[in-house]
Amino acid sequence: MTDTPILRLGTRQSPLAMVQAEEARRRLCEAHGWDESAVELVPVVASGDKIQDRPLAEIGGKALWTKELDAWLAEDRIDAAVHSMKDVETIRPDSLHIAAILPRADRRDVLIGADSIAAIPTGAVIGTSAPRRAAQMLHHRPDLKIVTFRGNVATRLGKLEAGEADVTLLAAAGLERLGQEGIGTPLACDHWLPAPAQGAIGLECRSDAARTIALLEAINHAPSQAEVLAERALLAGLGGTCHSPIAVLATADGARIIISATLFSPDGTERTDGKITVDADDLGTVTAFAEDLLAKAGPATQAVFGPPA
Ligand SMILES: NCc1[nH]cc(CCC(=O)O)c1CC(=O)O
């Protein structure tokens, strides 16, 4: 085996991002019969990791997680970038291509600090910076208070420990990947839907890099890809971003995808539910479904979505 790297994989530096990049490397090496040295992990500091004390919406949104990796791809300093698909902007530049989605992990949210939503004490403080989690929680429990909780998984657990909030919500996938799956209570998807693409890892490269695309496609997991594409199509159809209070779950079932979605107003008072089964290769129906949901939604919900992308 050669010790010259065949593929340079860019990743954020958080512990979770590094574990995800290692998973991508392991799968690539297994698929191609390479030894580990064939894939070089290149940690890049994302602006979202530098500024941790303000809500994402204030400091520029999702591009904060991808901006540096996008630039490194454009400059050919890396061949591919590993992303938590949940953090990737709804619309990507044509110059980039998401070539592989890894088998999706547990997509549920985990409640930490209380055994159930009903068991949270009256007036308790919820630490989250996700508008979806805040709206969803306020919908069930309008008595609760929301405080901004950013930072990586360990930082947020530390803030909870320090008493900055009574309860927080984290993705089961992230906790699992960090070996912390014992923490908290997972919330069942029939009551509490996750964020678009939660639990999915994607590999993105330059659209003109045919050789890299072929190498990455070898580790694509088609059902997970179908789900992620459907959830992202819904978000796009709603004109949504990471600041949008949208909860959705797409479940691939052969050639069909079952999509359940809920829109909220930011304060949780309005809620709009929908469910549809679509053909995996006809995501146009998802756009129509998004338009239907928006048309049914209340004014405070409509105000934070659209116009459709
Ligand atoms: N926004 C931060 C983020 N991006 C991806 C994950 C978890 C892993 C995943 O959803 O794939 C998390 C942390 C969290 O929401 O708990």
The ligand as a Gaussian input file, in Angstrom:
#p B3LYP/6-31G(d) Opt

LIG

0 1
 N      -26.381000      21.562000      15.175000
 C      -25.333000      20.829000      15.791000
 C      -25.379000      19.392000      15.424000
 N      -25.207000      18.976000      14.156000
 C      -25.331000      17.623000      14.125000
 C      -25.570000      17.195000      15.410000
 C      -25.777000      15.815000      15.851000
 C      -25.554000      14.734000      14.843000
 C      -26.577000      14.662000      13.759000
 O      -27.716000      15.132000      13.885000
 O      -26.234000      14.071000      12.726000
 C      -25.585000      18.305000      16.250000
 C      -25.763000      18.346000      17.709000
 C      -27.183000      18.153000      18.181000
 O      -28.130000      18.645000      17.556000
 O      -27.342000      17.502000      19.208000

